[in-house]
Amino acid sequence: MQNITTVAVIGLGYIGLPTAAILASNGLDVIGVDVNQRTVDAVNAGRVPFVEPDLGIHVAGAVSNGSLKATTSTPAAQAYIVAVPTPFLADRSADLSYIEAAARGIAPQLQGGELVILESTSPPGATRHLADYLLALRPDLSLDGANGKPAILLAHCPERVLPGRVMIELVTNDRIVGGITPEAAVLAKALYATFCQGEILLTDAVTAEMAKLVENSYRDVNIAFANELSVISDKLGIDVWELIRLANHHPRVNILQPGPGVGGHCIAVDPWFIVAAAPQEAQLIRTARTVNDAKPGWVHGKVVEALAGLPADAELAVLGLSFKANIDDLRESPAVEIATGLAEGLPGRRINIAEPHVDELPHGLSGQSNAHLAGIEEAILRSAVVVVLVDHDEVRNLDRGLLAGKIVVDTRGALDLALAGGPSGGAA
């Protein structure tokens, strides 16, 4: 088995760049590849183009010692890690065009013996699709060395990290590696073992793909239960936060916390890949997605209800846009969906949006003349209604006195207003 010393990481986003940095910090020569020149320039300057704790230290150190560099063109390497987006299409099936684009960059560099790992969260069969796509581009190669053709090795190793803890969990979490062939799985395991302290579990590629989807679908189903409870509790006049706290005292009950919906690049997307693969059988998974996808609209209605009867010039504060606390990642964020819907649906009302981790409003909000980025205190002081969409530390730790006389719609249970005897809008 060859000893891999050079790795190309295709895609320098929230997963690709941390993976590149951790490999480079553990003695490998790593070339990061990205289509965005600004990202490439930032990495080559030792800077991180997004928020992720501790990543900057690894990137700066690896760039300074020459073990990490970035480029827009795919180089020759012994191993390739593909970490590009896999969004879903209008019919909820996976868009594999980014994976195919990565393959078109890799194919001319292959000579045989290279390891190609798909890290992108993918539907069952995507790694096989990547393998077939590469072989169509390079018919002189094979997966098994048949007919004297040099073999390339294909494997899938899904990421399993939590934004905000990526640099910790890359090292400590167990990993699943699925190979198109057993040899590919073994070689991929050896590569990840250069930095992964968790157990590395081997399987076939399609099972590894499904494992990642199942993990996120499990969480989605459980979040849907909490979100449905919050809607039911609101109808019955029950504080859902107290309800869950009490129910969780049962030794075999652990209900999650509700919120304004589900966001991010995994939980809000991955279950649809299972539904697309088995549409007649994935009934519970589909229902959970429907419940969670409907929650932003329900929150929108609660905010409009809170504004009823207030003067037309009464302003609205929206706290948080990211899909989870203490990061700047807005992908699939229900908070962005809610804020955009409010700005579009209330064109005459000023909406003060406080998101401490971004410097500008995202597309869709930036074009709304009534949407204004503001600090948390300014947003609250200006507004009659305050909507908590993300429980950033800055939100949880804010001075509750700022909320005096305000109507508060707290979708995260971040402020403990019921227990503190403070104002409340009643939504969860």
C-alpha positions in Angstrom: 0.0 0.0 0.0 1.4 3.4 -1.0 2.3 6.0 1.5 0.3 9.1 0.6 2.3 12.3 1.1 0.4 14.8 -1.3 -3.3 15.5 -1.1 -5.5 17.8 -3.2 -8.7 19.0 -1.4 -11.3 20.1 -3.9 -13.6 22.7 -2.4 -12.4 25.1 0.4 -15.6 25.6 2.2 -16.7 24.8 5.7 -15.5 21.2 5.5 -12.8 21.3 2.8 -10.7 24.0 4.3 -10.6 22.5 7.8 -9.8 19.1 6.3 -7.0 20.6 4.2 -5.6 22.4 7.2 -5.7 19.4 9.6 -4.0 17.2 7.0 -1.3 19.9 6.4 -0.8 20.3 10.1 -0.1 16.6 10.3 2.8 16.4 7.9 1.2 16.1 4.5 1.7 18.4 1.5 -1.8 19.8 0.7 -3.1 21.8 -2.2 -6.5 23.3 -1.8 -8.6 23.9 -4.9 -11.5 26.3 -5.1 -13.3 28.1 -8.0 -13.5 31.3 -5.9 -10.3 33.4 -6.4 -11.0 35.4 -3.2 -11.1 32.2 -1.2 -7.8 31.0 -2.8 -6.2 34.4 -2.1 -7.3 34.4 1.5 -6.0 30.9 2.1 -2.6 31.7 0.5 -2.4 34.8 2.8 -3.0 32.5 5.8 -6.5 33.8 6.4 -9.9 32.0 6.8 -12.8 33.4 4.8 -15.5 32.4 7.3 -15.9 31.9 11.0 -14.8 28.7 12.6 -12.9 28.6 16.0 -9.3 27.5 15.9 -9.2 27.1 12.1 -7.3 30.3 11.6 -4.4 29.0 13.7 -4.1 25.8 11.6 -4.4 27.6 8.3 -1.8 30.3 9.2 0.6 27.8 10.5 0.3 25.4 7.6 0.7 28.2 5.0 3.7 29.7 6.8 5.6 26.4 6.8 4.7 25.6 3.2 2.5 22.5 3.7 -0.7 24.2 2.6 -1.3 26.3 -0.5 -4.4 27.0 -2.6 -5.1 27.3 -6.3 -8.0 27.5 -8.8 -6.7 24.6 -10.9 -6.5 20.9 -9.9 -3.0 19.7 -9.5 -1.5 16.2 -9.7 -1.6 14.5 -6.3 -1.6 11.0 -4.8 -5.0 11.5 -3.2 -8.0 13.8 -3.9 -10.6 14.7 -1.4 -13.8 16.1 -2.9 -15.7 18.4 -0.6 -18.0 20.4 -2.8 -21.7 21.3 -2.4 -24.5 18.8 -3.1 -27.7 20.9 -2.9 -31.0 19.5 -3.9 -32.9 20.3 -7.1 -36.5 21.4 -7.4 -37.7 17.8 -7.2 -35.6 17.3 -4.0 -33.1 15.0 -5.8 -29.4 15.7 -5.4 -27.6 18.1 -7.7 -24.4 16.2 -8.5 -23.1 18.8 -11.0 -20.5 20.1 -8.5 -19.1 16.6 -8.0 -19.0 16.1 -11.8 -17.1 19.5 -12.2 -14.6 18.3 -9.6 -14.2 15.1 -11.5 -13.4 17.0 -14.7 -10.6 18.7 -12.9 -9.2 15.5 -11.5 -9.5 13.3 -14.5 -6.6 14.7 -16.6 -4.2 14.4 -13.6 -4.8 10.6 -13.0 -2.1 8.1 -13.9 -3.3 5.1 -11.9 -2.9 4.3 -8.2 -4.5 7.5 -7.0 -7.1 7.6 -4.2 -10.2 9.7 -4.8 -12.4 10.3 -1.7 -15.9 11.9 -1.9 -16.6 13.7 1.4 -19.6 15.6 0.2 -22.8 14.4 1.7 -24.4 12.5 -1.1 -27.3 10.2 -2.0 -26.8 6.5 -2.2 -24.8 5.7 -5.4 -23.1 9.1 -5.7 -19.6 7.6 -5.1 -20.3 5.0 -7.8 -21.5 7.8 -10.0 -18.2 9.7 -9.4 -16.3 6.5 -10.3 -18.2 5.9 -13.5 -17.9 9.6 -14.5 -14.1 9.5 -14.0 -13.8 6.3 -16.0 -15.9 7.8 -18.8 -13.5 10.6 -19.0 -10.5 8.3 -18.7 -11.4 4.9 -20.3 -7.7 4.0 -20.1 -8.2 3.5 -16.3 -10.2 1.0 -14.2 -11.3 0.4 -10.7 -9.8 -3.1 -10.4 -6.8 -3.3 -12.8 -8.8 -5.4 -15.2 -7.5 -5.8 -18.8 -4.2 -4.3 -17.7 -5.7 -0.9 -17.2 -4.2 1.0 -14.2 -6.6 1.2 -11.3 -7.8 4.2 -9.4 -9.3 3.8 -5.9 -12.7 5.4 -5.0 -14.1 5.8 -1.5 -16.7 7.8 0.5 -15.9 9.3 3.9 -18.7 11.6 5.0 -17.9 14.5 7.3 -19.6 14.3 10.8 -18.6 17.6 12.4 -20.5 20.3 14.2 -20.0 23.9 12.9 -18.3 25.8 15.7 -16.4 22.6 16.8 -15.0 21.4 13.5 -11.4 21.5 14.4 -12.0 19.4 17.6 -14.4 16.9 16.0 -12.3 16.3 12.9 -9.8 14.8 15.3 -12.0 13.2 18.0 -15.0 11.9 16.1 -15.3 8.3 14.7 -15.3 8.2 10.9 -17.0 5.9 8.4 -15.1 5.0 5.3 -16.8 3.1 2.5 -14.9 1.9 -0.5 -15.9 1.0 -4.0 -13.3 -1.7 -3.4 -11.9 -3.0 -0.2 -8.5 -1.8 -1.2 -9.9 1.8 -1.5 -11.4 1.6 1.9 -8.1 0.4 3.5 -6.1 3.2 1.8 -8.6 5.9 2.7 -8.5 4.7 6.3 -4.7 5.0 6.4 -5.0 8.6 5.1 -7.6 9.6 7.8 -5.6 7.9 10.5 -2.9 10.6 10.0 -5.1 12.9 12.1 -8.2 11.1 13.3 -8.0 9.8 16.9 -11.5 8.3 16.8 -12.4 4.8 15.4 -12.3 4.5 11.7 -15.0 2.0 10.6 -14.9 0.3 7.2 -17.8 -0.6 5.0 -18.9 -0.3 1.3 -19.5 3.1 -0.3 -23.3 3.0 -0.5 -23.6 2.0 3.1 -21.3 4.9 4.1 -23.4 7.3 2.1 -26.6 6.1 3.7 -25.1 6.2 7.2 -24.6 9.9 7.0 -28.1 10.5 5.6 -29.5 8.3 8.4 -27.7 10.2 11.1 -29.1 13.5 10.0 -32.5 12.1 9.3 -32.6 10.7 12.9 -31.9 14.2 14.2 -34.4 15.8 11.8 -37.2 13.4 13.0 -36.5 14.2 16.6 -36.4 18.0 16.0 -39.7 17.7 14.2 -41.2 16.2 17.3 -40.0 19.1 19.3 -41.2 21.6 16.7 -44.6 20.0 16.5 -44.9 20.1 20.3 -44.2 23.8 20.3 -47.1 24.4 17.9 -49.4 22.2 19.9 -48.3 23.8 23.2 -48.9 27.3 21.8 -52.5 26.3 20.8 -53.1 24.9 24.3 -51.5 27.8 26.2 -48.6 25.7 27.5 -45.0 26.9 27.9 -43.3 24.4 25.7 -39.9 25.0 27.4 -41.3 24.0 30.8 -43.2 21.1 29.3 -40.0 19.7 27.7 -38.0 20.3 30.9 -40.5 18.4 32.9 -40.9 15.5 30.4 -37.2 15.1 30.2 -37.0 14.1 33.9 -38.3 10.7 32.7 -35.2 8.5 32.6 -35.9 7.3 29.1 -37.1 10.6 27.5 -34.8 13.2 26.0 -36.9 15.6 23.9 -34.8 18.1 21.9 -35.4 21.9 21.9 -37.7 23.4 19.3 -36.8 26.4 17.1 -37.9 28.4 14.1 -37.1 25.5 11.7 -34.1 23.5 10.7 -31.2 24.8 8.7 -27.6 24.1 7.6 -26.1 22.1 4.8 -26.9 18.7 6.3 -30.1 18.2 8.4 -32.3 20.4 6.2 -31.1 18.7 3.0 -30.0 15.1 3.7 -33.4 13.5 4.5 -34.7 14.5 1.1 -32.0 12.3 -0.5 -33.4 9.3 1.3 -37.0 10.3 0.3 -35.8 10.6 -3.3 -34.1 7.2 -3.2 -37.2 5.5 -1.7 -40.2 7.8 -2.1 -42.9 5.2 -1.2 -41.1 3.9 1.9 -39.7 7.0 3.5 -43.0 8.1 5.1 -41.8 9.2 8.6 -38.7 10.9 7.2 -40.8 12.9 4.7 -43.3 13.9 7.4 -40.6 15.2 9.6 -39.2 17.3 6.8 -42.7 18.7 6.1 -43.1 19.6 9.8 -39.7 21.3 10.0 -40.1 23.1 6.6 -43.4 24.5 7.8 -42.1 26.0 11.0 -40.7 29.2 9.5 -44.2 30.0 8.1 -45.7 29.4 11.5 -43.2 31.7 13.2 -43.9 34.4 10.5 -47.6 34.2 11.5 -46.8 34.6 15.2 -44.7 37.7 14.5 -47.5 39.3 12.4 -49.9 38.4 15.2 -47.6 40.2 17.7 -47.6 43.3 15.5 -51.4 43.5 15.3 -52.7 46.7 16.8 -49.4 48.4 16.9 -48.8 51.7 15.1 -47.6 51.4 11.5 -44.3 52.9 12.4 -43.6 50.5 15.2 -40.3 48.8 14.4 -39.4 45.1 14.5 -36.1 43.6 15.8 -34.9 40.3 14.4 -32.1 38.7 16.4 -30.0 36.2 14.5 -29.7 35.0 10.9 -27.4 32.0 11.0 -28.7 28.5 11.1 -27.3 27.8 14.6 -25.7 29.8 17.4 -22.2 31.5 17.3 -21.4 30.9 13.7 -21.7 32.9 10.4 -23.2 30.1 8.3 -26.5 31.1 6.7 -27.0 28.1 4.5 -30.6 26.9 4.5 -31.2 29.0 7.6 -34.8 29.3 8.7 -33.9 32.6 10.3 -33.0 34.1 6.9 -36.3 32.7 5.4 -38.3 34.3 8.2 -36.5 37.6 8.1 -36.8 37.8 4.3 -40.5 36.9 4.5 -41.1 39.6 7.1 -39.3 42.2 5.1 -41.2 41.4 2.0 -44.6 41.1 3.8 -44.2 44.2 5.8 -42.8 46.7 3.3 -43.8 49.8 5.3 -42.3 48.7 8.6 -38.6 49.0 9.5 -36.9 45.7 10.4 -33.7 45.9 12.4 -31.7 42.8 11.9 -29.0 41.9 14.4 -26.5 39.2 13.3 -23.2 39.7 15.1 -21.3 37.3 12.8 -21.9 39.0 9.5 -21.0 42.4 8.1 -23.7 42.6 5.5 -27.2 41.3 4.8 -27.4 38.2 2.6 -28.9 38.3 -0.9 -32.7 38.6 -0.7 -32.6 40.8 2.4 -30.0 43.3 1.1 -32.4 44.3 -1.6 -35.2 45.1 0.9 -35.3 48.8 1.7 -36.9 48.3 5.0 -34.3 45.8 6.3 -31.4 47.2 8.2 -28.4 45.5 9.8 -27.9 46.8 13.3 -26.3 45.9 16.6 -28.3 43.9 19.1 -28.9 46.7 21.6 -29.8 49.2 18.8 -32.2 46.8 17.2 -34.0 46.1 20.5 -34.1 49.8 21.6 -35.6 50.9 18.3 -38.2 48.2 18.2 -41.6 47.4 19.7 -41.5 43.7 18.9 -38.3 41.6 19.4 -38.0 38.2 17.6 -35.3 35.8 18.8 -34.4 33.4 15.9 -30.8 32.4 16.9 -29.6 31.9 20.4 -26.1 33.4 20.0 -24.2 34.0 23.2 -24.7 37.7 22.6 -28.5 37.1 22.7 -28.5 34.8 25.7 -26.4 37.2 27.7 -28.2 40.5 26.8 -29.4 42.8 29.5 -33.1 41.7 30.1 -33.8 45.3 31.1 -33.6 46.2 27.4 -36.8 44.2 26.8 -38.9 46.3 29.2 -42.2 47.2 27.4 -41.3 45.1 24.4 -43.3 42.2 22.9 -40.9 39.3 22.6 -41.3 36.3 20.3 -38.6 33.9 21.5 -38.3 30.9 19.1 -35.3 29.5 20.9 -36.2 29.7 24.5 -33.0 31.8 24.9 -34.3 34.4 27.3 -36.1 32.3 30.0 -38.7 35.1 30.1 -41.5 33.1 31.6 -39.2 32.0 34.5 -37.9 35.6 34.9 -41.4 37.1 34.8 -40.5 39.1 31.7 -42.4 40.1 28.6 -43.5 37.3 26.2 -45.0 36.8 22.8 -45.8 33.2 23.5 -44.2 31.7 20.4 -41.7 28.8 20.4 
